[in-house]
């Protein structure tokens, strides 16, 4: 009988990691355990997805991101939402009001679902891209929306710049530059942000994998969203060996601006520690991709839509990018695909 490791190797060939020639397969993942996280524009998107699908999402990790619907569909509000306008900060109460209105129109799930969710929020003291007063408003939003204090963790004292913090590689802690991945230490211990996010959402984790057992698969993302909404043709998913038979949870990791594969290659979706922790903790990690676009207005840096470049309903279930992500998650939670089953 073929082993899980060898079948995953065959899957790698079948899916063509370099060519993204195949569809995203189903892995019978657990639909009750989905979570999200992201950096920068990816953090804004993680907030939007968490709020829009709060009945399906159990938690989120927000790294340097502002509150829900902060820009209200206007690019001119971006500076306020990033905390760069002197003496002006985002108003979380207005954002909660907007979310309540959308919920009343059934465009997002009821905010009452957030009371059971677990939220991790991070802002580095040296971040000069999304300043701390903007991230403070994110914490204020979730508090006002009903997230209990015990479920909300805010880390805001680490002297980090604008970056995902991992132990294995990256820029020095205070940097604010590409690939927007840095390494920092607390009392000589390396800070591992994916571990902190996943632990806060799911509880104590098994030790991270020293050697990964699973497979990083590329797939045809254009099936779910096209360049018309800035989505790349290709995206990635990490599937541990233990997840091929079904039952694993899904975590969606949103990259930041200038951080998709076209900008930083595999630094975000392969070299960070997400996959190491996923491998030993029965998690599938989905890495959707948004590229820079010469066609889509206001997206020259490959950012997720947190200010309305895909349409007025961008922060709701009707938002094109949110629809695409939800469809990908649904695919992963669907029955094991024939090509996966045949390789086992």
C-alpha positions in Angstrom: 0.0 0.0 0.0 1.3 3.5 -0.8 2.4 5.5 2.2 1.0 9.0 2.9 4.5 10.5 2.3 4.8 8.8 -1.1 1.2 9.7 -2.1 1.9 13.3 -1.2 4.9 13.2 -3.5 2.7 11.9 -6.3 0.3 14.7 -5.6 3.1 17.2 -6.0 3.8 15.8 -9.4 0.1 15.7 -10.3 -0.6 19.2 -9.2 2.5 20.6 -10.8 3.7 23.1 -8.1 5.6 25.2 -10.7 2.7 25.3 -13.2 -0.5 25.5 -11.2 -2.2 23.3 -13.8 -4.7 21.6 -11.5 -7.8 22.6 -9.5 -7.7 22.9 -5.7 -8.7 19.5 -4.4 -11.1 18.7 -1.6 -9.6 17.3 1.6 -12.8 16.8 3.8 -11.5 19.4 6.2 -13.5 20.3 9.4 -15.8 23.2 8.5 -16.2 24.1 12.2 -12.6 25.0 12.8 -11.6 27.6 10.1 -9.5 30.5 11.2 -7.7 33.4 9.4 -4.7 35.6 9.9 -2.8 38.3 7.9 -0.3 41.1 7.8 -1.0 44.7 6.7 -3.6 44.6 3.9 -3.9 40.9 4.7 -4.7 41.8 8.3 -7.5 44.1 7.1 -8.8 41.2 4.9 -8.6 38.8 7.8 -10.7 41.2 9.9 -13.2 41.5 7.0 -13.4 37.7 6.5 -13.7 37.1 10.2 -16.6 39.6 10.6 -18.4 38.6 7.4 -18.3 34.9 8.2 -18.2 35.0 12.0 -20.5 32.0 12.1 -17.9 29.9 10.4 -14.6 31.4 11.6 -13.4 30.5 15.1 -10.6 33.1 15.3 -8.2 35.4 13.7 -4.7 36.8 13.9 -4.4 40.5 13.0 -0.9 41.8 12.5 -0.7 45.5 11.8 -4.3 45.9 10.5 -7.1 48.4 11.1 -10.7 47.8 12.1 -13.5 46.5 9.9 -14.7 48.7 7.0 -12.4 51.5 8.2 -12.0 53.2 4.8 -15.7 53.0 4.1 -14.9 52.4 0.5 -12.9 55.5 0.0 -9.2 55.5 -0.8 -8.9 59.0 0.7 -9.5 57.4 4.1 -6.6 55.0 3.8 -4.2 57.3 5.7 -6.5 57.6 8.7 -6.9 53.8 8.7 -3.2 53.3 8.7 -2.8 55.8 11.6 -0.6 58.2 9.6 -2.8 61.3 9.8 -1.8 63.5 12.8 -4.3 63.9 15.5 -6.9 61.7 13.8 -7.5 58.0 14.5 -10.1 55.5 13.2 -13.3 55.5 15.2 -14.1 51.9 16.1 -17.7 52.9 17.1 -18.5 54.0 13.6 -17.0 50.8 12.3 -19.2 48.7 14.6 -22.2 50.7 13.4 -21.4 50.0 9.8 -21.0 46.3 10.6 -24.4 46.2 12.4 -26.0 47.8 9.3 -24.5 45.2 7.0 -25.6 42.4 9.4 -29.1 43.9 9.4 -29.1 43.6 5.6 -27.9 40.0 5.9 -24.7 41.0 4.0 -22.6 39.6 6.8 -23.2 37.3 9.7 -24.7 38.6 13.0 -22.1 40.3 15.2 -23.3 38.2 18.1 -21.2 35.3 16.7 -18.0 37.2 17.6 -18.6 36.6 21.3 -17.3 33.0 20.9 -14.3 33.9 18.6 -10.7 34.3 19.7 -8.8 37.3 18.3 -5.0 37.9 18.4 -3.9 41.5 17.5 -0.3 42.7 17.1 1.3 46.1 16.6 5.0 46.7 16.7 6.2 49.9 18.4 8.6 50.6 15.4 5.9 50.1 12.7 6.0 53.1 10.4 3.5 51.7 7.9 0.4 51.0 10.0 0.8 52.9 13.2 -0.3 51.7 16.6 -3.2 54.1 17.0 -4.8 52.4 13.9 -4.4 48.9 15.5 -5.7 50.2 18.8 -8.9 50.9 16.9 -9.0 47.3 15.8 -8.9 46.2 19.4 -11.6 48.8 20.2 -13.8 47.5 17.4 -13.7 43.9 18.5 -14.4 44.9 22.1 -17.3 47.0 21.1 -18.5 44.2 18.8 -18.8 41.8 21.7 -15.5 39.9 21.9 -14.9 39.0 25.6 -11.7 40.3 27.1 -10.6 36.8 27.8 -10.8 36.0 24.1 -8.9 39.1 22.9 -5.1 39.2 23.1 -3.3 42.5 22.2 0.5 42.4 21.8 1.8 45.9 21.4 5.1 46.3 23.2 7.6 44.5 21.0 10.0 46.9 19.1 9.1 45.4 15.8 8.5 47.1 12.5 5.9 46.3 9.8 6.4 42.6 9.5 5.3 39.0 10.3 7.6 37.9 13.1 9.2 34.4 12.7 12.3 32.8 14.2 13.9 31.3 11.1 14.9 34.3 8.9 14.1 37.8 7.9 15.1 41.4 8.6 16.1 42.8 12.0 13.2 43.4 14.4 12.7 47.2 13.8 12.8 47.1 10.0 9.9 48.2 7.8 11.0 46.8 4.5 10.6 43.8 2.1 10.0 41.0 2.5 8.1 42.3 5.5 9.2 39.3 7.6 11.5 39.9 10.6 12.9 38.1 13.5 12.6 39.4 17.1 13.4 38.1 20.5 11.8 38.5 24.0 14.3 37.9 26.8 16.6 36.1 24.3 13.7 33.8 23.1 12.8 34.1 19.5 9.2 35.3 18.9 7.2 33.0 16.7 4.1 34.8 15.6 2.3 32.0 13.7 2.7 29.9 16.8 1.3 32.7 19.0 -1.6 33.2 16.7 -2.5 29.5 16.3 -2.1 28.9 20.1 -4.4 31.8 20.9 -7.0 30.5 18.5 -6.8 26.7 19.1 -5.2 26.3 22.5 -1.9 24.5 23.3 -0.1 23.1 20.2 2.0 20.1 19.6 5.7 20.9 19.1 6.4 22.3 15.6 7.6 19.7 13.0 11.3 19.5 12.6 10.8 17.9 9.2 7.6 18.5 7.3 5.6 15.5 6.4 3.2 17.2 4.1 3.2 18.8 0.7 3.0 22.4 -0.5 0.6 22.4 -3.5 0.1 25.1 -6.1 -3.4 25.3 -7.7 -5.3 27.3 -10.2 -6.7 30.2 -8.2 -8.2 31.7 -11.4 -11.0 29.2 -10.9 -12.1 31.3 -7.9 -11.0 34.9 -8.7 -9.3 36.5 -11.7 -6.9 39.3 -12.4 -10.0 41.5 -12.8 -10.1 41.6 -9.0 -6.3 41.5 -8.7 -6.1 37.8 -7.8 -3.1 35.8 -9.1 -3.6 32.9 -11.4 -1.8 30.6 -8.9 -2.1 30.2 -5.2 -0.8 27.7 -2.6 -2.0 25.3 0.1 0.0 23.3 2.6 -1.5 19.9 3.4 0.1 17.8 6.2 0.3 14.0 5.6 -2.2 13.6 8.5 -4.8 15.7 6.6 -5.3 13.6 3.5 -7.9 11.4 5.0 -10.0 14.4 6.2 -10.8 16.0 9.6 -8.2 18.7 9.7 -9.0 22.4 10.3 -8.2 25.2 7.8 -6.2 28.3 8.5 -6.2 31.0 5.8 -3.0 33.1 5.8 -3.2 36.4 4.0 0.0 38.0 2.8 0.5 41.8 3.0 1.1 44.4 0.2 4.2 43.7 -1.9 4.3 40.2 -0.3 2.6 37.9 -2.8 4.7 35.3 -4.6 5.4 37.6 -7.5 7.1 40.0 -5.1 8.8 37.8 -2.5 8.7 34.3 -4.1 8.0 31.7 -1.4 9.1 33.7 1.6 5.6 34.0 3.0 3.9 30.8 2.0 6.8 28.4 2.5 9.6 29.9 4.6 7.5 31.2 7.5 6.7 28.8 10.4 3.0 28.4 9.6 3.6 25.1 7.8 5.8 23.7 10.6 3.1 24.2 13.2 0.4 23.1 10.8 2.2 19.9 10.1 2.1 18.6 13.7 -1.3 20.1 14.6 -3.7 18.8 11.9 -4.1 22.1 10.1 -4.3 22.8 6.4 -2.9 26.3 5.5 -4.4 28.1 2.5 -2.3 30.9 1.0 -4.4 32.9 -1.5 -2.6 35.4 -3.6 -3.2 39.0 -4.8 -0.9 40.6 -7.3 0.0 44.1 -8.3 -2.3 45.2 -11.1 -1.8 47.7 -14.0 -5.5 47.2 -14.8 -7.3 47.4 -11.4 -7.2 51.0 -10.1 -5.6 51.8 -6.8 -3.8 48.5 -6.4 -0.2 49.1 -7.7 1.3 47.3 -4.7 -0.6 44.0 -4.6 -2.8 44.7 -1.6 -5.9 42.9 -0.6 -9.0 45.1 -1.0 -9.7 46.9 2.2 -10.9 50.2 0.7 -13.2 49.3 -2.2 -11.2 48.8 -5.4 -13.3 45.7 -6.2 -16.7 47.4 -5.5 -18.8 49.0 -2.8 -19.6 45.7 -1.0 -15.9 44.6 -0.7 -16.2 44.0 3.0 -19.3 41.8 2.9 -20.0 38.3 1.7 -20.7 39.8 -1.7 -17.2 41.2 -2.0 -15.5 39.4 -4.9 -12.3 38.6 -3.0 -14.2 37.4 0.1 -16.4 35.3 -2.2 -13.3 33.7 -3.8 -11.7 32.9 -0.4 -14.9 31.4 0.9 -15.2 29.2 -2.2 -11.6 28.0 -1.7 -12.4 27.1 2.0 -15.5 25.3 0.9 -13.5 23.3 -1.6 -11.1 22.2 1.1 -13.9 21.1 3.3 -15.6 19.2 0.5 -15.1 15.4 0.2 -11.7 14.1 -0.6 -11.1 14.6 -4.3 -10.8 11.6 -6.6 -7.2 12.5 -7.5 -6.3 12.5 -3.8 -8.1 9.3 -3.0 -6.6 7.5 -6.0 -3.1 8.4 -4.8 -3.6 6.9 -1.3 
